[in-house]
């Protein structure tokens, strides 16, 4: 489905209808030649060292100048905050800066989120509910009448489109006037590639949608898991403190192997995208002998796969980062190369996530920066509820107290 007979399992019309109003003809919502063209464009952009350097410098600017000072203030005030919300705001700023060259989300949790972020929230939530509706006819009738949730979706999409289109026009004008590149962000790269404005708009919205909640969800669940496993948190802290170089050094981040293993383990148990579906074009048979008829929807389920004893062993429900190391003891060891078909959190095959490396860079930098300076203590002891929408999240957020770490102990 993801590789051997990839061409027989596109996203399909039912999927593209559900997300089409929001994601348009962007890379995550199209198939065939249109997908191949956009994939080639995006693949070239994501493979350049200059983009990686831009991501690193953007991370340093956002985290050091805005995020950590905000945590300092919250720690000093002994305030209870929603860590999920704060990480979402940071991730939204990051993906907007990398995609568009701008950041518009306030990191102060006492302030409202930006209108753009709110519009993205509204559009993605309603699209997810479209997909979960037992009858497609219900939302289609509401769309035709322009009422209820479909009116809210239309208004949110119009707001997102208007915002992104204005930035595209202003950037093109600036580049035409200066006759030179205006930045290392994805928008500048797509303009230089000669793409038309509608294609650029849809691709940028798709990139923001993909990167907005996925990294923040993975980090939120990791902080909760670490609060339940203080020994692992202390081991992580030792690894981070050993690294006396600046985190903005790419090689230093690469050395944080236990942190990467912990993030993978968090995403194994609580994947940011819990399921994905394709639609068969012609009759087929899956490797286990299951017959698939043309038009059938076939879904794979990373959430369930991450909890299968056949794949991960008898302790598959346990949070155990050491399972990602080759050696029995992970101290100083090498990480395993785990097949993406066993761990399809970033998809697998031709549609494997282009932003995978960028996501790990961001998550490692942010988690290491927080753990090095702060203690995160959830105020509730009960297990949070996992909510799988377009991207999964923690129901009700993660309410925590933040305390400045005492390095004298």
Secondary structure by P-SEA (a helix, b strand, c coil): ccccccccccccaaaaaaccccccccccccccaaaaaaaaaaaaaaacaaaaaaaaaaaaaaacccaaaaaaaaaaacccccaaaaaaaaaaaaaaaaacccccccccccccccaaaaaaaaaaaaaaaaaacccaaaaaaaaaaccaaaaaaaaaaaaaaaaaaaaaaaaaaaaaaacccccccaaaaaaaacccaaaaaaaaaaaaaacccaaaaaaaaaaaaaaacaaaaaaaaaaaaacccccccaaaaaaaaaaaaaaaaaaaacccccbbbbbbcccccccccccccccbbbbbbaaaaaacccccccccccccccccccccccccccccccccccccccccccccccaaaaaaaaaaaaaaaaaacbbbbbccccbbbbbbcccccccccbbbbbbcccccc
